[in-house]
Amino acid sequence: MTTEKMSSTYQLDELNFESRIGGAGEELSSAVIPLIDLSDFDRREDEIADQLWQAAVEVGFFQLDNHGIPLEMINRAFDASADFFARDESFKAQFPLREGQNVGWEFQAQVRPSVGIADRKESYQITLPRMDGLWPDASDLPVFKTDTLALERRAWELGMRVLSCFALKLGFDREFFTRAHDREQPDYQSTLRLLHYLPLEEGVEVPANVWRAGAHTDFDCLTMVFQKTGQGGLQVCAGKDAATSQAWAPVEPRDGIITCNIGDMLMRWSDDRLKSTLHRVRMPRPGEAGHSRYSMAFFCQANSRAVIQGPGKVYEPITAEDYLKMRLQANFG
Protein backbone atom coordinates (compact mmCIF):
# COMPACT_ATOMS: atom_id res chain seq x y z
CA MET A 1 0.00 0.00 0.00
CA THR A 2 1.21 3.51 -0.69
CA THR A 3 -0.09 6.41 1.35
CA GLU A 4 1.25 9.01 -1.09
CA LYS A 5 -1.67 8.32 -3.45
CA MET A 6 -4.13 9.28 -0.71
CA SER A 7 -2.96 12.89 -0.53
CA SER A 8 -4.98 15.87 -1.67
CA THR A 9 -2.63 18.84 -1.33
CA TYR A 10 0.86 17.48 -0.71
CA GLN A 11 2.44 14.38 -2.16
CA LEU A 12 3.14 13.04 1.35
CA ASP A 13 0.42 12.16 3.84
CA GLU A 14 2.63 13.40 6.68
CA LEU A 15 2.37 16.91 5.23
CA ASN A 16 -1.36 16.72 4.62
CA PHE A 17 -1.81 15.68 8.24
CA GLU A 18 0.43 18.50 9.45
CA SER A 19 -1.52 21.06 7.44
CA ARG A 20 -4.64 20.27 9.50
CA ILE A 21 -3.27 20.67 13.03
CA GLY A 22 -2.43 24.36 13.40
CA GLY A 23 -5.07 25.28 16.00
CA ALA A 24 -4.38 26.11 19.63
CA GLY A 25 -6.03 22.93 20.93
CA GLU A 26 -6.19 22.15 24.66
CA GLU A 27 -3.18 23.03 26.80
CA LEU A 28 -2.31 20.69 29.67
CA SER A 29 -0.43 21.78 32.77
CA SER A 30 2.04 18.91 32.71
CA ALA A 31 3.02 15.68 31.03
CA VAL A 32 4.95 12.63 32.08
CA ILE A 33 7.91 12.46 29.70
CA PRO A 34 9.93 9.30 30.46
CA LEU A 35 13.48 9.98 31.64
CA ILE A 36 15.77 7.16 30.52
CA ASP A 37 19.11 6.56 32.20
CA LEU A 38 21.75 5.49 29.65
CA SER A 39 24.50 4.77 32.18
CA ASP A 40 26.38 1.48 31.78
CA PHE A 41 24.82 1.17 28.32
CA ASP A 42 26.72 -1.89 27.09
CA ARG A 43 25.68 -3.99 30.07
CA ARG A 44 22.11 -2.67 30.17
CA GLU A 45 21.43 -2.50 26.42
CA ASP A 46 18.43 -4.83 26.43
CA GLU A 47 16.84 -3.04 29.40
CA ILE A 48 17.43 0.37 27.83
CA ALA A 49 16.05 -0.81 24.47
CA ASP A 50 12.85 -1.93 26.22
CA GLN A 51 12.51 1.45 27.92
CA LEU A 52 13.14 3.39 24.70
CA TRP A 53 10.62 1.32 22.79
CA GLN A 54 7.92 1.70 25.42
CA ALA A 55 8.48 5.46 25.62
CA ALA A 56 8.45 5.87 21.83
CA VAL A 57 5.27 3.83 21.40
CA GLU A 58 3.25 5.09 24.37
CA VAL A 59 4.35 8.72 24.69
CA GLY A 60 6.33 9.59 21.60
CA PHE A 61 8.77 11.77 23.52
CA PHE A 62 11.46 10.78 26.00
CA GLN A 63 14.46 12.35 27.71
CA LEU A 64 17.98 11.02 28.17
CA ASP A 65 20.16 11.29 31.26
CA ASN A 66 23.74 10.05 31.81
CA HIS A 67 24.11 10.05 28.03
CA GLY A 68 27.85 10.73 27.97
CA ILE A 69 27.92 14.20 26.38
CA PRO A 70 29.60 16.53 28.90
CA LEU A 71 27.56 19.53 30.03
CA GLU A 72 30.63 21.70 29.45
CA MET A 73 30.66 20.70 25.76
CA ILE A 74 26.94 21.46 25.43
CA ASN A 75 27.37 24.86 27.08
CA ARG A 76 30.30 25.75 24.83
CA ALA A 77 28.13 25.05 21.80
CA PHE A 78 25.33 27.16 23.30
CA ASP A 79 27.80 30.01 23.80
CA ALA A 80 29.02 29.68 20.21
CA SER A 81 25.43 29.75 19.00
CA ALA A 82 24.59 32.88 21.01
CA ASP A 83 27.75 34.61 19.73
CA PHE A 84 26.73 33.91 16.13
CA PHE A 85 23.12 35.06 16.51
CA ALA A 86 24.25 38.22 18.32
CA ARG A 87 25.99 39.41 15.16
CA ASP A 88 24.18 41.87 12.92
CA GLU A 89 22.18 40.73 9.94
CA SER A 90 24.81 41.73 7.38
CA PHE A 91 27.31 39.36 9.01
CA LYS A 92 24.92 36.41 9.20
CA ALA A 93 23.72 37.01 5.66
CA GLN A 94 27.16 35.92 4.42
CA PHE A 95 26.09 32.35 5.24
CA PRO A 96 22.63 32.06 3.66
CA LEU A 97 20.44 28.98 3.74
CA ARG A 98 21.03 27.00 0.55
CA GLU A 99 17.88 25.86 -1.15
CA GLY A 100 17.12 22.20 -0.55
CA GLN A 101 20.40 21.52 1.25
CA ASN A 102 19.58 22.21 4.91
CA VAL A 103 22.70 24.30 5.52
CA GLY A 104 23.29 27.92 6.44
CA TRP A 105 21.42 30.73 8.17
CA GLU A 106 17.76 31.60 7.84
CA PHE A 107 15.72 34.35 9.47
CA GLN A 108 11.97 33.78 9.80
CA ALA A 109 12.04 31.77 6.59
CA GLN A 110 10.37 28.56 7.78
CA VAL A 111 6.63 28.43 7.18
CA ARG A 112 4.98 25.36 8.66
CA PRO A 113 2.12 23.76 6.69
CA SER A 114 0.16 23.76 9.98
CA VAL A 115 -0.08 27.57 10.29
CA GLY A 116 1.10 29.16 7.06
CA ILE A 117 2.97 31.92 8.93
CA ALA A 118 6.72 32.11 9.43
CA ASP A 119 8.16 30.85 12.70
CA ARG A 120 9.43 33.62 15.00
CA LYS A 121 13.00 32.39 14.98
CA GLU A 122 16.32 32.28 13.18
CA SER A 123 18.50 29.23 12.78
CA TYR A 124 21.83 28.02 11.44
CA GLN A 125 22.09 24.50 9.98
CA ILE A 126 25.26 22.41 9.93
CA THR A 127 25.28 19.47 7.51
CA LEU A 128 28.91 18.42 7.15
CA PRO A 129 29.42 17.65 3.43
CA ARG A 130 27.65 20.86 2.34
CA MET A 131 29.42 23.47 4.47
CA ASP A 132 31.90 24.91 1.97
CA GLY A 133 31.81 28.69 2.32
CA LEU A 134 29.35 28.62 5.20
CA TRP A 135 31.69 28.64 8.19
CA PRO A 136 32.37 32.03 9.83
CA ASP A 137 36.05 32.93 9.74
CA ALA A 138 37.99 32.12 12.90
CA SER A 139 39.06 35.76 13.08
CA ASP A 140 35.40 36.68 13.65
CA LEU A 141 34.22 33.74 15.76
CA PRO A 142 37.36 31.89 16.94
CA VAL A 143 35.75 28.80 18.50
CA PHE A 144 32.45 28.62 16.61
CA LYS A 145 33.43 25.84 14.21
CA THR A 146 35.43 23.87 16.77
CA ASP A 147 32.76 23.90 19.48
CA THR A 148 29.78 23.17 17.21
CA LEU A 149 31.59 20.35 15.42
CA ALA A 150 32.55 18.78 18.75
CA LEU A 151 28.88 18.63 19.74
CA GLU A 152 27.83 17.46 16.27
CA ARG A 153 30.09 14.42 16.46
CA ARG A 154 29.07 13.44 19.98
CA ALA A 155 25.39 13.91 19.16
CA TRP A 156 25.76 11.65 16.12
CA GLU A 157 27.45 8.97 18.23
CA LEU A 158 24.66 9.12 20.80
CA GLY A 159 21.98 9.09 18.12
CA MET A 160 23.43 5.95 16.57
CA ARG A 161 23.49 4.28 19.98
CA VAL A 162 19.79 5.06 20.52
CA LEU A 163 18.87 4.03 16.97
CA SER A 164 20.70 0.72 17.44
CA CYS A 165 18.13 -0.10 20.11
CA PHE A 166 15.26 0.62 17.73
CA ALA A 167 16.97 -1.39 14.99
CA LEU A 168 17.02 -4.48 17.21
CA LYS A 169 13.38 -3.98 18.21
CA LEU A 170 12.36 -3.70 14.56
CA GLY A 171 14.19 -6.87 13.59
CA PHE A 172 17.11 -5.19 11.82
CA ASP A 173 20.73 -5.82 12.74
CA ARG A 174 22.29 -3.53 15.35
CA GLU A 175 24.25 -1.43 12.83
CA PHE A 176 21.39 -0.97 10.34
CA PHE A 177 20.75 2.70 11.12
CA THR A 178 24.44 3.47 11.66
CA ARG A 179 25.10 2.40 8.08
CA ALA A 180 22.15 4.48 6.92
CA HIS A 181 23.59 7.55 8.70
CA ASP A 182 27.28 6.97 7.85
CA ARG A 183 29.06 10.16 8.89
CA GLU A 184 32.02 9.49 6.62
CA GLN A 185 30.04 9.38 3.38
CA PRO A 186 29.62 12.34 1.01
CA ASP A 187 25.82 11.93 1.07
CA TYR A 188 25.61 12.29 4.87
CA GLN A 189 22.52 14.38 5.72
CA SER A 190 22.29 14.50 9.52
CA THR A 191 22.07 18.08 10.72
CA LEU A 192 22.90 20.08 13.83
CA ARG A 193 20.55 23.05 14.00
CA LEU A 194 21.29 26.05 16.21
CA LEU A 195 18.09 27.91 17.10
CA HIS A 196 17.37 31.40 18.39
CA TYR A 197 13.72 32.15 19.12
CA LEU A 198 13.26 35.89 18.90
CA PRO A 199 12.57 38.02 21.99
CA LEU A 200 9.18 39.61 22.48
CA GLU A 201 8.93 43.20 23.60
CA GLU A 202 6.90 43.87 26.72
CA GLY A 203 3.34 44.91 25.98
CA VAL A 204 3.31 43.58 22.43
CA GLU A 205 0.23 41.52 21.63
CA VAL A 206 0.78 38.46 19.48
CA PRO A 207 -1.95 37.03 17.21
CA ALA A 208 -3.14 33.58 18.21
CA ASN A 209 -1.79 31.98 15.04
CA VAL A 210 1.81 33.15 15.57
CA TRP A 211 4.27 30.66 17.06
CA ARG A 212 7.95 30.51 17.78
CA ALA A 213 7.68 27.19 15.93
CA GLY A 214 4.35 26.07 14.53
CA ALA A 215 3.01 22.57 15.14
CA HIS A 216 4.90 19.94 13.16
CA THR A 217 6.44 16.53 13.05
CA ASP A 218 10.14 16.17 12.24
CA PHE A 219 11.51 14.88 8.94
CA ASP A 220 14.16 12.58 10.36
CA CYS A 221 14.58 9.28 12.18
CA LEU A 222 15.43 10.69 15.61
CA THR A 223 15.60 14.24 16.97
CA MET A 224 17.66 15.12 20.04
CA VAL A 225 17.03 18.57 21.51
CA PHE A 226 19.32 20.41 23.92
CA GLN A 227 17.53 22.99 26.07
CA LYS A 228 18.52 25.42 28.81
CA THR A 229 16.89 25.52 32.23
CA GLY A 230 14.39 28.36 32.44
CA GLN A 231 13.88 28.67 28.68
CA GLY A 232 10.58 26.86 28.21
CA GLY A 233 7.91 26.89 25.53
CA LEU A 234 8.30 23.47 23.92
CA GLN A 235 4.98 21.62 23.89
CA VAL A 236 4.17 18.08 22.76
CA CYS A 237 0.99 16.43 21.60
CA ALA A 238 1.90 13.09 23.06
CA GLY A 239 0.33 9.66 23.32
CA LYS A 240 -1.23 7.10 21.00
CA ASP A 241 -4.26 9.28 20.20
CA ALA A 242 -2.35 12.51 19.63
CA ALA A 243 -3.71 12.97 16.13
CA THR A 244 -7.27 13.29 17.42
CA SER A 245 -6.83 14.61 20.97
CA GLN A 246 -4.87 17.79 20.16
CA ALA A 247 -3.91 18.15 23.83
CA TRP A 248 -0.58 19.94 24.25
CA ALA A 249 1.68 19.48 27.26
CA PRO A 250 4.86 21.35 28.24
CA VAL A 251 8.32 19.79 28.16
CA GLU A 252 10.38 21.08 31.08
CA PRO A 253 13.81 22.28 29.92
CA ARG A 254 16.75 21.08 32.02
CA ASP A 255 20.45 21.71 31.51
CA GLY A 256 22.19 18.56 30.30
CA ILE A 257 19.01 16.55 29.76
CA ILE A 258 18.36 15.70 26.09
CA THR A 259 14.76 15.63 24.87
CA CYS A 260 14.07 13.19 22.02
CA ASN A 261 11.32 12.33 19.61
CA ILE A 262 10.74 9.98 16.70
CA GLY A 263 10.64 11.53 13.23
CA ASP A 264 8.83 10.64 10.02
CA MET A 265 11.69 8.68 8.45
CA LEU A 266 11.68 6.20 11.33
CA MET A 267 7.88 6.10 11.31
CA ARG A 268 8.09 4.88 7.71
CA TRP A 269 10.94 2.45 8.41
CA SER A 270 8.91 0.97 11.29
CA ASP A 271 5.76 0.55 9.16
CA ASP A 272 3.98 2.96 11.54
CA ARG A 273 4.79 0.96 14.67
CA LEU A 274 6.62 4.06 15.89
CA LYS A 275 4.74 7.34 15.47
CA SER A 276 6.33 10.66 14.72
CA THR A 277 5.16 13.05 17.44
CA LEU A 278 3.66 16.50 17.01
CA HIS A 279 5.34 19.37 18.84
CA ARG A 280 5.57 23.16 18.74
CA VAL A 281 7.12 26.11 20.56
CA ARG A 282 4.64 28.66 21.86
CA MET A 283 5.13 32.40 22.19
CA PRO A 284 5.64 33.97 25.65
CA ARG A 285 2.38 34.88 27.36
CA PRO A 286 1.50 38.17 29.06
CA GLY A 287 3.40 38.37 32.34
CA GLU A 288 6.11 35.95 31.18
CA ALA A 289 9.62 37.03 30.31
CA GLY A 290 9.85 37.67 26.60
CA HIS A 291 13.59 37.14 26.35
CA SER A 292 15.34 35.13 23.67
CA ARG A 293 15.13 31.37 23.78
CA TYR A 294 18.01 29.21 22.57
CA SER A 295 18.01 25.52 21.79
CA MET A 296 19.99 23.11 19.64
CA ALA A 297 18.60 20.12 17.78
CA PHE A 298 20.44 17.23 16.19
CA PHE A 299 18.46 15.51 13.44
CA CYS A 300 19.45 11.96 12.54
CA GLN A 301 18.55 12.12 8.84
CA ALA A 302 19.49 9.12 6.73
CA ASN A 303 22.12 9.53 4.02
CA SER A 304 20.80 10.63 0.63
CA ARG A 305 21.10 7.24 -1.04
CA ALA A 306 19.44 5.28 1.78
CA VAL A 307 16.12 3.76 0.71
CA ILE A 308 13.37 4.09 3.29
CA GLN A 309 10.91 1.21 3.44
CA GLY A 310 9.89 -1.04 6.30
CA PRO A 311 9.75 -4.83 6.15
CA GLY A 312 5.95 -4.75 5.84
CA LYS A 313 6.08 -2.38 2.84
CA VAL A 314 3.36 -0.14 4.26
CA TYR A 315 4.92 2.71 2.29
CA GLU A 316 6.39 2.72 -1.20
CA PRO A 317 10.21 2.92 -1.15
CA ILE A 318 11.69 6.41 -1.30
CA THR A 319 15.27 7.62 -1.04
CA ALA A 320 16.14 9.79 1.92
CA GLU A 321 17.27 12.47 -0.54
CA ASP A 322 13.88 12.65 -2.25
CA TYR A 323 12.03 12.49 1.04
CA LEU A 324 14.01 15.32 2.59
CA LYS A 325 13.64 17.47 -0.53
CA MET A 326 9.85 17.19 -0.36
CA ARG A 327 9.79 18.09 3.30
CA LEU A 328 12.14 21.08 2.87
CA GLN A 329 10.17 22.35 -0.12
CA ALA A 330 6.98 22.32 1.96
CA ASN A 331 8.65 24.36 4.73
CA PHE A 332 10.98 26.68 2.81
CA GLY A 333 9.51 26.69 -0.69
C-alpha positions in Angstrom: 0.0 0.0 0.0 1.2 3.5 -0.7 -0.1 6.4 1.4 1.2 9.0 -1.1 -1.7 8.3 -3.5 -4.1 9.3 -0.7 -3.0 12.9 -0.5 -5.0 15.9 -1.7 -2.6 18.8 -1.3 0.9 17.5 -0.7 2.4 14.4 -2.2 3.1 13.0 1.3 0.4 12.2 3.8 2.6 13.4 6.7 2.4 16.9 5.2 -1.4 16.7 4.6 -1.8 15.7 8.2 0.4 18.5 9.4 -1.5 21.1 7.4 -4.6 20.3 9.5 -3.3 20.7 13.0 -2.4 24.4 13.4 -5.1 25.3 16.0 -4.4 26.1 19.6 -6.0 22.9 20.9 -6.2 22.1 24.7 -3.2 23.0 26.8 -2.3 20.7 29.7 -0.4 21.8 32.8 2.0 18.9 32.7 3.0 15.7 31.0 4.9 12.6 32.1 7.9 12.5 29.7 9.9 9.3 30.5 13.5 10.0 31.6 15.8 7.2 30.5 19.1 6.6 32.2 21.7 5.5 29.7 24.5 4.8 32.2 26.4 1.5 31.8 24.8 1.2 28.3 26.7 -1.9 27.1 25.7 -4.0 30.1 22.1 -2.7 30.2 21.4 -2.5 26.4 18.4 -4.8 26.4 16.8 -3.0 29.4 17.4 0.4 27.8 16.1 -0.8 24.5 12.9 -1.9 26.2 12.5 1.5 27.9 13.1 3.4 24.7 10.6 1.3 22.8 7.9 1.7 25.4 8.5 5.5 25.6 8.5 5.9 21.8 5.3 3.8 21.4 3.2 5.1 24.4 4.4 8.7 24.7 6.3 9.6 21.6 8.8 11.8 23.5 11.5 10.8 26.0 14.5 12.3 27.7 18.0 11.0 28.2 20.2 11.3 31.3 23.7 10.0 31.8 24.1 10.1 28.0 27.9 10.7 28.0 27.9 14.2 26.4 29.6 16.5 28.9 27.6 19.5 30.0 30.6 21.7 29.4 30.7 20.7 25.8 26.9 21.5 25.4 27.4 24.9 27.1 30.3 25.7 24.8 28.1 25.0 21.8 25.3 27.2 23.3 27.8 30.0 23.8 29.0 29.7 20.2 25.4 29.7 19.0 24.6 32.9 21.0 27.7 34.6 19.7 26.7 33.9 16.1 23.1 35.1 16.5 24.2 38.2 18.3 26.0 39.4 15.2 24.2 41.9 12.9 22.2 40.7 9.9 24.8 41.7 7.4 27.3 39.4 9.0 24.9 36.4 9.2 23.7 37.0 5.7 27.2 35.9 4.4 26.1 32.3 5.2 22.6 32.1 3.7 20.4 29.0 3.7 21.0 27.0 0.6 17.9 25.9 -1.1 17.1 22.2 -0.6 20.4 21.5 1.2 19.6 22.2 4.9 22.7 24.3 5.5 23.3 27.9 6.4 21.4 30.7 8.2 17.8 31.6 7.8 15.7 34.4 9.5 12.0 33.8 9.8 12.0 31.8 6.6 10.4 28.6 7.8 6.6 28.4 7.2 5.0 25.4 8.7 2.1 23.8 6.7 0.2 23.8 10.0 -0.1 27.6 10.3 1.1 29.2 7.1 3.0 31.9 8.9 6.7 32.1 9.4 8.2 30.8 12.7 9.4 33.6 15.0 13.0 32.4 15.0 16.3 32.3 13.2 18.5 29.2 12.8 21.8 28.0 11.4 22.1 24.5 10.0 25.3 22.4 9.9 25.3 19.5 7.5 28.9 18.4 7.1 29.4 17.6 3.4 27.7 20.9 2.3 29.4 23.5 4.5 31.9 24.9 2.0 31.8 28.7 2.3 29.3 28.6 5.2 31.7 28.6 8.2 32.4 32.0 9.8 36.0 32.9 9.7 38.0 32.1 12.9 39.1 35.8 13.1 35.4 36.7 13.7 34.2 33.7 15.8 37.4 31.9 16.9 35.8 28.8 18.5 32.5 28.6 16.6 33.4 25.8 14.2 35.4 23.9 16.8 32.8 23.9 19.5 29.8 23.2 17.2 31.6 20.3 15.4 32.5 18.8 18.8 28.9 18.6 19.7 27.8 17.5 16.3 30.1 14.4 16.5 29.1 13.4 20.0 25.4 13.9 19.2 25.8 11.7 16.1 27.4 9.0 18.2 24.7 9.1 20.8 22.0 9.1 18.1 23.4 6.0 16.6 23.5 4.3 20.0 19.8 5.1 20.5 18.9 4.0 17.0 20.7 0.7 17.4 18.1 -0.1 20.1 15.3 0.6 17.7 17.0 -1.4 15.0 17.0 -4.5 17.2 13.4 -4.0 18.2 12.4 -3.7 14.6 14.2 -6.9 13.6 17.1 -5.2 11.8 20.7 -5.8 12.7 22.3 -3.5 15.4 24.2 -1.4 12.8 21.4 -1.0 10.3 20.8 2.7 11.1 24.4 3.5 11.7 25.1 2.4 8.1 22.1 4.5 6.9 23.6 7.5 8.7 27.3 7.0 7.9 29.1 10.2 8.9 32.0 9.5 6.6 30.0 9.4 3.4 29.6 12.3 1.0 25.8 11.9 1.1 25.6 12.3 4.9 22.5 14.4 5.7 22.3 14.5 9.5 22.1 18.1 10.7 22.9 20.1 13.8 20.5 23.1 14.0 21.3 26.1 16.2 18.1 27.9 17.1 17.4 31.4 18.4 13.7 32.2 19.1 13.3 35.9 18.9 12.6 38.0 22.0 9.2 39.6 22.5 8.9 43.2 23.6 6.9 43.9 26.7 3.3 44.9 26.0 3.3 43.6 22.4 0.2 41.5 21.6 0.8 38.5 19.5 -1.9 37.0 17.2 -3.1 33.6 18.2 -1.8 32.0 15.0 1.8 33.2 15.6 4.3 30.7 17.1 7.9 30.5 17.8 7.7 27.2 15.9 4.3 26.1 14.5 3.0 22.6 15.1 4.9 19.9 13.2 6.4 16.5 13.1 10.1 16.2 12.2 11.5 14.9 8.9 14.2 12.6 10.4 14.6 9.3 12.2 15.4 10.7 15.6 15.6 14.2 17.0 17.7 15.1 20.0 17.0 18.6 21.5 19.3 20.4 23.9 17.5 23.0 26.1 18.5 25.4 28.8 16.9 25.5 32.2 14.4 28.4 32.4 13.9 28.7 28.7 10.6 26.9 28.2 7.9 26.9 25.5 8.3 23.5 23.9 5.0 21.6 23.9 4.2 18.1 22.8 1.0 16.4 21.6 1.9 13.1 23.1 0.3 9.7 23.3 -1.2 7.1 21.0 -4.3 9.3 20.2 -2.3 12.5 19.6 -3.7 13.0 16.1 -7.3 13.3 17.4 -6.8 14.6 21.0 -4.9 17.8 20.2 -3.9 18.2 23.8 -0.6 19.9 24.2 1.7 19.5 27.3 4.9 21.3 28.2 8.3 19.8 28.2 10.4 21.1 31.1 13.8 22.3 29.9 16.8 21.1 32.0 20.5 21.7 31.5 22.2 18.6 30.3 19.0 16.6 29.8 18.4 15.7 26.1 14.8 15.6 24.9 14.1 13.2 22.0 11.3 12.3 19.6 10.7 10.0 16.7 10.6 11.5 13.2 8.8 10.6 10.0 11.7 8.7 8.5 11.7 6.2 11.3 7.9 6.1 11.3 8.1 4.9 7.7 10.9 2.4 8.4 8.9 1.0 11.3 5.8 0.5 9.2 4.0 3.0 11.5 4.8 1.0 14.7 6.6 4.1 15.9 4.7 7.3 15.5 6.3 10.7 14.7 5.2 13.0 17.4 3.7 16.5 17.0 5.3 19.4 18.8 5.6 23.2 18.7 7.1 26.1 20.6 4.6 28.7 21.9 5.1 32.4 22.2 5.6 34.0 25.6 2.4 34.9 27.4 1.5 38.2 29.1 3.4 38.4 32.3 6.1 36.0 31.2 9.6 37.0 30.3 9.8 37.7 26.6 13.6 37.1 26.4 15.3 35.1 23.7 15.1 31.4 23.8 18.0 29.2 22.6 18.0 25.5 21.8 20.0 23.1 19.6 18.6 20.1 17.8 20.4 17.2 16.2 18.5 15.5 13.4 19.5 12.0 12.5 18.6 12.1 8.8 19.5 9.1 6.7 22.1 9.5 4.0 20.8 10.6 0.6 21.1 7.2 -1.0 19.4 5.3 1.8 16.1 3.8 0.7 13.4 4.1 3.3 10.9 1.2 3.4 9.9 -1.0 6.3 9.7 -4.8 6.1 5.9 -4.8 5.8 6.1 -2.4 2.8 3.4 -0.1 4.3 4.9 2.7 2.3 6.4 2.7 -1.2 10.2 2.9 -1.1 11.7 6.4 -1.3 15.3 7.6 -1.0 16.1 9.8 1.9 17.3 12.5 -0.5 13.9 12.7 -2.3 12.0 12.5 1.0 14.0 15.3 2.6 13.6 17.5 -0.5 9.9 17.2 -0.4 9.8 18.1 3.3 12.1 21.1 2.9 10.2 22.3 -0.1 7.0 22.3 2.0 8.6 24.4 4.7 11.0 26.7 2.8 9.5 26.7 -0.7 
